[in-house]
Structures are given as C-alpha cells and as structure tokens.
Amino acid sequence: MNDMTVPSPVLSAADLKDEERTRCEVWTRVMGYHRPVTSFNKGKKSEHRERQFFVEGRCSMS
C-alpha cells in the first residue's frame, strides 16, 4: 500500500457498472520525457509498480 491508495469508503461511494467505466491512461516521466505506462516493457512495468511516492508534508527537520 502507498500514499496513492484510495481509502475504501471513497471507493464504495463511486461504484460504477462496467459499461460506465472509462480506461484511464497513466503517464510517467522516464529518462527526461513523459511516456504512457502501457508502452513499458515487462521489467519497466514491474519497476513502476514498486516505486515509493514522496510526500513532502511527512518530512520534518528535527
């Protein structure tokens, strides 16, 4: 689980039928330019799933 996960109460409020859904294309920055994740090879897709997301608000100067 990472910080990009949607809490379950939010998911239940947005229940849609399959015919109402639309495919969402995810793009990410790789090697200085943006590319859709669907164009990644098997290894790069696996690497993308394992990424850790940075949340500035959680950082503190102690």
C-alpha positions as CSV (number, residue, x, y, z in Angstrom):
1,M,0.0,0.0,0.0
2,N,1.3,3.5,-0.8
3,D,0.0,7.1,-0.3
4,M,-1.7,6.9,-3.7
5,T,-4.2,4.3,-2.5
6,V,-7.8,5.4,-2.2
7,P,-9.5,4.7,1.1
8,S,-12.3,2.1,0.9
9,P,-15.2,4.4,2.0
10,V,-14.4,6.5,-1.1
11,L,-14.4,3.5,-3.4
12,S,-17.9,2.3,-2.2
13,A,-19.4,5.8,-3.0
14,A,-18.1,5.6,-6.6
15,D,-19.4,2.2,-7.6
16,L,-19.9,2.1,-11.4
17,K,-21.2,-0.5,-13.8
18,D,-18.6,-1.9,-16.2
19,E,-20.3,-0.2,-19.2
20,E,-20.0,3.2,-17.3
21,R,-16.2,2.9,-16.8
22,T,-13.5,4.5,-19.0
23,R,-9.9,3.4,-19.3
24,C,-7.5,5.8,-17.6
25,E,-4.2,6.1,-19.3
26,V,-1.3,6.7,-16.8
27,W,1.7,8.6,-18.0
28,T,5.0,9.0,-16.1
29,R,8.3,10.7,-16.6
30,V,11.1,8.4,-17.6
31,M,14.6,9.4,-18.6
32,G,13.6,13.1,-19.1
33,Y,10.4,12.7,-21.1
34,H,6.8,11.5,-20.5
35,R,5.6,8.1,-21.7
36,P,2.4,6.1,-21.1
37,V,2.9,3.2,-18.7
38,T,1.1,0.9,-21.2
39,S,4.1,1.2,-23.6
40,F,6.6,0.0,-21.0
41,N,8.1,-3.5,-21.3
42,K,7.5,-6.1,-18.6
43,G,10.5,-5.1,-16.5
44,K,9.8,-1.4,-16.5
45,K,6.1,-2.0,-15.6
46,S,7.3,-4.0,-12.6
47,E,9.7,-1.2,-11.6
48,H,6.9,1.3,-11.9
49,R,4.7,-0.7,-9.5
50,E,7.4,-0.8,-6.9
51,R,8.0,3.0,-6.8
52,Q,7.8,4.8,-3.5
53,F,5.9,8.1,-3.5
54,F,7.4,11.2,-1.9
55,V,5.2,13.2,0.4
56,E,6.7,16.5,1.4
57,G,4.4,17.0,4.3
58,R,5.7,14.0,6.1
59,C,9.3,15.2,6.1
60,S,10.4,17.2,9.1
61,M,13.6,18.9,10.1
62,S,14.3,17.6,13.6
